């Protein structure tokens, strides 16, 4: 029974020593580097762990935590997220205004086109033309004067 307790104690010291070396910050180890301490504890189980606890382990209270300026990922940066939301809102508003502007222009074009005869082809044209044809055939006038359009301009079609 005493042999089992000694074996369990040796194993516990060995495992605790390895875990403690792994969890210690590499800047806080004393004597040799953290990697060298790992090798010592693994190669010399009881002696290495004892040396780690006596020589290598940091003593007393740890120094004040150093403030490292680290880069924050964009998805973790509150300023970036706020700016992203603002840009999304601005883009949505710009899209909405563009859609409204296009609708307004279409309505104006429709109103102006129907009243002045400059709308879509065939809109308000052909009927009651000056040559007296009432068939709705806008090409009848063009057949007599191919160099002019239905408005009497010199535009060639």
PyMOL commands that set and color helices and strands:
alter all, ss='L'
color gray80, all
select helices_A, chain A and resi 2-23+34-43+45-56+74-76+78-116+139-144
alter helices_A, ss='H'
color red, helices_A
deselect
rebuild
show_as cartoon
